[in-house]
Amino acid sequence: MWIAVPLLRPMIALLTINVFVAEWNNYIWPLVSLTTPAKRPLTVGLAFLTSSYPGDYGQLMAGYAIASIPLLLLFIFGMKQFVQGLTSGAIKI
């Protein structure tokens, strides 16, 4: 237990990043199952914004930039763990 958990930390971080990105970018299931616009996730809301205002690129890019902030933060913190795991197993000659 004391040895396995620190060694598994990079893999847990990578799995967390992959699952979060997959759920964050989930589009089809919320589009089909949710009927009220207030409960739509950000990806579905951005798709409706794209179809509602097709030429307003400033508003669309602001929405996409705000939507990418949680993914970037998770990636930064997760990659720290991942790189530490890669360098901890390296052999110095």
FENFENLIN-V660165 format. One record per backbone hydrogen bond with DSSP energy under -1.0 kcal/mol. NH is the residue of the N-H (numbers start at 1). CO is the residue of the C=O. Records with the same first field share a line. If there is no record, write none. Layout:
NH->CO + CO
//
This chain:
5->1
7->3
8->4
12->8
13->9
14->10
15->11
16->12
17->13
18->14
19->15
20->16
21->17
22->18
23->19
24->20
25->21
31->27
32->28
33->29
34->30
39->36
45->41
46->42
47->43
48->44
49->45
50->46
51->47
52->48
53->49
57->55
60->56
61->57
62->58
63->59
64->60
65->61
66->62
67->63
68->64
72->68
73->69
74->70
75->71
76->72
77->73
78->74
79->75
80->76
81->77
82->78
83->79
84->80
85->81
86->82
87->83
88->84
//
